[in-house]
């Protein structure tokens, strides 16, 4: 390394940082290099990420983390959330504050989900500076309209209520195309397809006489969702609007029995 390059490095933020940690904390040059790389990448990810006006950085639980895992043990990732858009005031003026809050809850949840994170109802209450009970009522109204909202509770099927998986299955049984269901429920097409395949497996195992606990084990699906799938099937069997669709599924089961699991 030439003297000019060495001098340039010494006068740079990198050089100053490494000199300080070597002299002040007794780190080796190799350790200083590793620490610099870590700090540099951390700052870029958490503080220099591209953000638009009216956005904040919020730390959300990664969508990869399973339900039931303590938050302190979960991987937390930064997500950019839009607190204000120029259309928000129009929603408030025409439809009122309740409609504006619904729009905000849906937008924030979807933005986090698209970036690989999931907001809880508690997170949304913190961001919007409202009670958690208020967010709970907002989510309930959104779901009552038949829409889906990707909060951590909904995606991971935490708590009471019909799961997002069951909602997707109901739409598919009504002959909505998978792409339509994906758009309507804010899920990826691959997720929609996977849920339907799992639904078919549940029906197959139930037809073979397996218990709910055994079905849960074999499919990797929660008992709550397995129970919902079976309730959907029982309800649809009694409705002639679904007869043809269910016959198609039965035909598929008959032809694919050996390769389902």
Residue pairs with C-beta under 8 A, 6 or more apart in sequence:
9 15
10 16
10 19
14 36
14 40
17 32
17 36
17 39
18 29
18 32
18 33
18 36
21 27
21 31
21 32
21 35
22 28
22 29
22 32
27 35
45 78
46 57
46 78
49 57
49 78
49 80
50 80
51 57
51 80
52 80
52 82
54 82
54 83
54 84
54 85
55 80
55 81
55 82
55 83
56 80
56 81
56 83
56 127
57 78
57 79
57 80
57 81
58 78
58 79
58 81
58 112
58 119
58 123
58 127
59 76
59 77
59 78
59 79
60 76
60 77
60 78
60 79
60 112
60 117
60 118
60 119
60 123
61 71
61 74
61 75
61 76
61 77
61 117
61 118
61 120
61 152
62 74
62 75
62 76
62 77
62 116
62 117
62 118
63 113
63 116
63 117
63 118
63 155
64 75
64 116
65 74
65 75
66 156
67 156
67 157
67 158
77 115
77 116
77 117
79 111
79 112
79 115
79 116
79 117
80 111
80 115
81 108
81 111
81 112
81 127
82 107
82 108
82 111
83 127
85 107
88 100
88 103
88 104
91 99
91 100
91 103
92 99
92 100
98 138
98 141
101 128
101 130
101 134
101 138
102 138
102 141
102 142
104 128
105 124
105 128
105 135
105 138
105 139
105 142
105 149
106 142
106 147
106 149
108 119
108 124
108 127
108 128
109 119
109 124
109 149
109 150
109 151
110 149
110 150
110 186
112 118
112 119
112 150
113 150
113 155
113 186
118 150
118 151
118 152
118 155
118 156
119 127
119 151
119 152
120 151
120 152
120 153
121 132
121 135
121 136
121 139
121 151
121 153
122 132
122 135
123 152
124 135
124 151
125 131
125 132
125 134
125 135
128 135
139 149
139 151
139 154
142 149
143 149
143 161
143 162
147 184
148 154
148 164
148 167
148 184
148 185
148 186
148 187
149 186
150 164
150 186
150 187
152 158
153 159
154 163
154 164
155 164
157 163
157 164
157 165
157 222
157 224
157 225
162 228
163 224
163 225
163 228
164 185
164 187
165 195
165 198
165 221
165 225
165 228
165 229
166 225
166 228
166 229
166 232
167 185
168 181
168 185
168 187
168 192
168 195
168 196
169 195
169 196
169 199
169 229
169 232
170 232
171 180
171 181
171 184
171 185
172 178
172 181
172 192
172 196
173 232
173 236
173 242
173 245
173 246
175 245
176 184
178 189
178 192
178 193
178 196
179 189
181 187
181 192
182 188
182 189
182 191
182 192
185 192
198 219
198 221
199 229
200 249
200 252
200 253
200 260
201 218
201 219
201 260
201 261
202 215
202 219
202 221
202 226
202 229
202 230
203 229
203 233
203 249
203 253
204 253
204 257
204 260
204 261
205 214
205 215
205 218
205 219
205 261
206 215
206 230
206 233
207 253
210 218
212 223
212 226
212 227
212 230
213 223
215 221
215 226
216 222
216 223
216 226
218 261
219 226
221 229
233 246
236 242
236 245
236 246
237 246
253 260
